[in-house]
Amino acid sequence: MISEADATTRLQSALSRVDSRLELDRGAIRYVTEPYPGVEYGLRLGEAGALLFMPEGDFTAPDWEARLFKRLEAAKRYLEEFPTG
């Protein structure tokens, strides 16, 4: 099981490589076991925000950096679709 602190550190590390405008909502990070083990986290891009989920395996696999980068790139594209203003 990955700790919330480790998940936060890994997410923050990957976010800095994806886009400096992405903001992690540290208050919305929590480990869940049901229905699948993983981490819920809040992510913001400007005024757009979403509560997202990442499976635990993405945090603990040997290639976790590449996995997080790929998922956060997808989250960024999702958040860019929200209207602004």
N, C-alpha and C positions, 0 to 999 in steps of 0.2 A: 504494500500500500504506500503510495506517495503522500507525503505530508503536504498540507496546504502551503506551508512556507516554501518547500522545495518546488511545488507547482508554480507558485508566484514567481520565484526566482527564474525558473525555466521559461515561463511565459514572457516575463519582462525581457529576458535575454533575446528571445526570438522576435519579440515585437520591435526591438530597436533595429533589427536587420530588415524587417518588412517595410515599415513606414513610421517615421518619427511622429506623425500626427495621430497614430493609434494610441489610445489611453486605456490602460487596464484599470478596472474598477476593483480595487483591492478589497473593498467591503463585500463584494459579491462573489468571492472565491470560496468554494466549499467542496469538500470531497463527498461524493455520494456512492452508495453501494447498490441501490435499486433504481431502475431495473437493470442497469449495468454499472460496474465500478468505473469511476472516472471523476472528473472535476468540472463543476459548473463555474463559469466565470463571466463577468461583465466586461464588455468591450465597447469603447466609444470612438467614433470618428466624427469630429465636429459636433453637430447637434444630434447625429444618429447614434443610437445605442442598441445593444442587444444582449440578452443573456444566452450564452452559448454553452455547449458541452463538449468535452474532449475525453475520449476513452483513456483509462489508466495506461493501457499498453503503449499509447503514443508518448507518454511521459517516461516510461521505464525501458523502452526498447533501446538497443545499442545505437540506433540511428535516430534518437529522439529529436535531435536538432533539425534534421531534414523533415521529419514528420510534423513538428510544430510549425516550421516555416511554411510548409504546404497548406496546413489547415488555417493558419493565420492569414495567408495570402487569400484564401477563399473567403474568409470572414471579412477581409477588407473589401473585396469585390462586392460582397453582399451589402455591406454598410454604405458603399458608394452609390447604391441604387436608391437610397432613401432621398426624398426631395429635401432641399434646403430652402430656408427662408419662408 
